[in-house]
């Protein structure tokens, strides 16, 4: 530790935490984490490989799915080293710069995944509202531009967070609540005024996940309005069935995130263990379940996956 103003100390290392009260069984807890990571990385990699190699899948829906798989892979790779380090090897130390880098990538990739889910909602709306113009509206250059815009939005909005944290002195206990670094978790360890960080953190949530979830909700309201005007009941159900996979992905991503945000800001008396478990769910479950959901619901993708493994 280095001395600051002769009276205050600032930490150069943070200590990560596992699940409280379960330290004696941390090695056994590492088994489900390892299984989830293997399935997440393998599932998303297989989907990317199949979409890349099969030209019949070079359609807007599958391009958006490949973007979702890339962000899920990024989230898994960003959290694997510290989570498995804590549970497998009891390696709890993380340098302050590595912690800032990890929290940037986690928040950036989560905002990017939120944007991809919004683009997928737009894709479903166009497919149902204007099926004849679907291919002409969602062209490859237009998809690339939309992806680039949301990528830059994530970089611009999340990039200031590490620098806002760097200006603090961390003279309190340097033990984090999770086995990975988050902005709100690191911020609470500062012995300075954190009101700017708190306001900016709320702003980033509202500008990314808050805005995206609201637009997804509006998209589905317009989808329902369009579907209800379809005369045939079978056609109506068939149109809604194309949205099931995306709805599952939206619920898997936003439900734990919204619950965590509410608990962090308003649930002062909520269980810390519940917050920690929800944090793991928000980071690990979407990358795990998204490839499974889309493989089960998409007949074209399922057939090609089976064909690859049969070969």
Secondary structure, 3 states (H helix, E strand, C coil): CEEECCCEEECCEEECCCCCCCHHHHHHHHHHHHHHHHHHHHHHHHHHHHHHHCHHHCCHHHHHHHHHHHHHHHHHHHHHHHHHHHHHHCCCEEEHHHHHHHHHHHHHHHHHHHHHHHHHHHHHHHHHHCHHHHHHHCCHHHHHHHHHHHHHHHHHHHHHHHHHHHCCCCCCCCECCCCCCCHHHHHCCCCCCCHHHHHHHHHHHHHHHHHHHHHHHHHHHHHHHHHHCCCCHHHHHHHHHCCHHHHHHHHHHHHHHHHHHHHHHHCCCCCHHHHHHHHHHHHHHHHHHHHHHHHHHCHHHHHHHHHHHHC
